[in-house]
């Protein structure tokens, strides 16, 4: 199956009132597991590569090309997306490699500088047919000027979208990045007000900290794209630890990466059915 553009996956979900799962790829096994989970659930999915992962691999190209190859071989629609890129040069590289969407994160900058930098990236990406997500005010858990208690103002969100031309907006509504427990308290009334204020799809970052029930409620209130990473990493690591505990003499990584990959696939399949029930 050919690659599916992120905007097509998100647009269809928004029209149907369902959510889109966007899961972070750390290495090849993650990409394979995410696609396997999507195929099991028979749902579309977004593979995300963060700037942190690019630093881990030392370059974007190897992990991006691997993810694109896995996506093209999938039996369900799969998009490949650059996540939380703060460097415009990395955005341009992603566009050149064939990624269909990017999340440009200038949220640490003062508002006017965020607008200017984001607008420049949007103009470049739109010239190349690439969809752009951005962030207004830093979502919690990443440090910087904002705390996990920050909230996005609907009127400021409306002005930001109009000034930058972004295709999707990540908003702060109570979730926080890198949460190890699923007890985030979301502001569903704020999500509804943001949905009414902006025409672009809303994106929930830090969704690993959100319960299944609250993910469903967030989509009903107006969220569309839902980003998950830490939750999958927990499942991956738990499976590796269990295998090594049972097989302390194991030395072949394939023997413990296989159950880890299966564990992630199972979580992806489950979450995709939560986000887009039949």
Buried (B, 14 or more C-beta within 10 A) or exposed (E): EEBBBBBBBBBBBBEEEBBBBBBBBBBBBBBBBBBBBBBBBEBBBBBBBBBEBBEEBEEBBEBBEBBBEBBEEBEBBBBBBBBBBBEBEBBBBBBEBBBBBBBBBBBBBEBEEBBBBBBBBBEBBBEEEBBBBBBBBBBBBBEEEBEBEBBBBBEEBBBBBEBBBBBBBBBBBBBBBEBEEBEBEBBBEBBBBBBEBBEBBBBBBBBBBBBEEBBBBBBBBBBBBBBBBBBBBBBBEEBBEBBEEEEEEEEEEEEBBBBBBBBBBBBBBBBBBBBBEE
